[in-house]
Each structure stands twice: as C-alpha cells, then as structure tokens.
Amino acid sequence: MTHEFPRMTGSAFAPDWFETMAVNASAAERRAATLTTRRTVKKEFQAAWLARAITCIDLTTLAGDDTAGRVQRLCAKARAPLRGDLMAALGLDQLTVGAVCVYPTMVSHAVRALEGSGIPVASVATGFPAGLTPLPLRLAEIRYAVEQGAAEIDIVITRELVLTGKWQALYDEIRQMREACGPAHMKAILATGDLKTLTNVYKASMVAMQAGSDFIKTSTGKEDVNATLPVSLTMVRALRDFRERTGQWVGFKPAGGLKTAKDAMNWLVLMKEEADVRWTMPDLFRIGASSMLGDIERQLEHYVTGRYSAANRHALA
Ligand SMILES: O=C[C@H](O)COP(=O)(O)O
C-alpha cells in the first residue's frame, strides 16, 4: 500500500543549523526524568492512550531465525492486536498497528498476509544493523525491498560519518538513500547508542532531516544502548527546530528495548509535552517494538476486568 500523506522533501545541506549546537547532557537527563514522574495523563484516559499506542506500534521481527510462518503470525496479530472481548469492552470496533517491520526477504510474505488491511509493511535495509556494506549494495537493497512491496524503509546511517564529523558526506549518502526509496517513506535510524554524545545525536538528526527523511528513529534494537528518554528528547527538540525552519513535520520513532505499557506512556507523554499532540498519531509517531504489545494487552485487560491474566494467555508479541 502507499501512503496518503506526503513525503518530506528536506532542505539543502545547511551546516549553520547545527554546527554551533551543544546539548547539555545533564539538563536533558533532568528534563527526561521529570517526564516520567509528573503524571501528565490522567488514569481514566490511560486506556485510550494505550489504544493509541497500539496504532503507533511498528510490530517488528528482526531475528536471524525469522520464517514465513513467524511473519504470517505477526501479521495476524497486526490485523487484530487486541482480543475481541477487550475491543468490545473498550468500545472499539477497529484497531490495527502502525506497520509490520521485517527484513527485506520477508517483505513479500508480510505484504501477502496484510493484503486488504491497509497496514503498511516496513523493511529495514542498507546492511541493517551495522550499515557497513558498500553503498551501491545498500541502495540496491532499498530498491529490492520497495519492489517486494515495502511502503516504508528503515535505513541505517554510517556511524563513522558522525563520529568523524563528515556531515556533508552523511547528507549526500542519506539523500541517495531517499532517492532509492522512490515512493516509499524513509525512516533514518541514527543508532544513537553508537554516537557517543547528545550533541552528535542532535547534529545527525538535523542532517537526516535536511536529507529528506520522513522519520528519524533512535536505534536498531541491536546496539548496546537503544532508545532512552534523554536521546529521544534531544531528537524531538531537533524535530521542533526543523519544523520551525522549514514548516515540515518529520516523524519520530523510538525503537529498541521498549517492552512495556509504561514505556509506551512515557514516550507518548514526551511527544505530547515536548512536541505537539499531532506527534502522537501514527503518521508522525511510531514505536519500534518486537515485544510490547503483550504488556499493553495485559494492562488493558486489567483496566477492563480489574484483574491481570497470566502471561501465557497472551501472544508473544
Ligand atoms: O526497530 C525495531 C527494533 O528492532 C525493535 O527492537 P526490540 O526487539 O528491542 O523491540
């Protein structure tokens, strides 16, 4: 399927938008800590926010032992992420996840399994997760995934270009990846756990947006440190700054290690408080997660019935 919302165009390379930026790491940590302690979403609205979180999940499997069967089961869950009785009790008649995210050779299985559902298939590409295959191969991999039917491509950036401050080269590389995506939307994974400083995270975010990324994404899920709130706060500030300069709404995708309903709420609060409520909708916000849906379902069951069910009653997603 293709998206009805437009692709971002980015801007010319403009190093003056980020060169002098220095992020104060302890201030970012303090601000991130207040987001999780101040209750900004009232209890009675939490079920609605958790249902919103489901619509923002990029339901993911990125494992070496993925099979067509596993992808088909994941797609069945993507079409019906909540049990029928919970849906009815919550007054919902339709609910699906934001996308299903798989490796390129799994795209065709996911496309077939999701036919008619309107759920886009996202694929990681460009030598995920390290991104250290030659550029022509990385571009060919993007084109392959798009030909297979991926509507969204999650690319990884070359960390060395950030660590050595080669911002123009980073811009040029991401621009080429954007062209290779054709009509597919592009999410740029910064792999923030590899970037050493929040200042680098801010600069890489800005370059990725200038190069025309539709989303910026924190992590592959394979770095030692994946999505954290201070990193996300830094990226969200960059999103806001980019929007002020260009009028473009670039999306945000935290990913890696996010497993609980509490994580979902923390990130939704971050988007609402630091950005805009518009940045809590699936066209601008996704949560990349292979194992969060089960906990959200558990929490919603508790909301509806007052009890927790055993984890073995829930799908492993
Ligand atoms: O892009 C999504 C990530 O790979 C998911 O990471 P996770 O398996 O830690 O949820």
The ligand as a Gaussian input file, in Angstrom:
#p B3LYP/6-31G(d) Opt

LIG

0 1
 O       13.049000      -1.394000      15.009000
 C       12.736000      -2.101000      15.919000
 C       13.663000      -2.763000      16.834000
 O       14.487000      -3.659000      16.175000
 C       12.891000      -3.489000      17.874000
 O       13.730000      -3.749000      18.937000
 P       13.244000      -4.713000      20.116000
 O       13.352000      -6.105000      19.562000
 O       14.193000      -4.435000      21.229000
 O       11.827000      -4.374000      20.433000

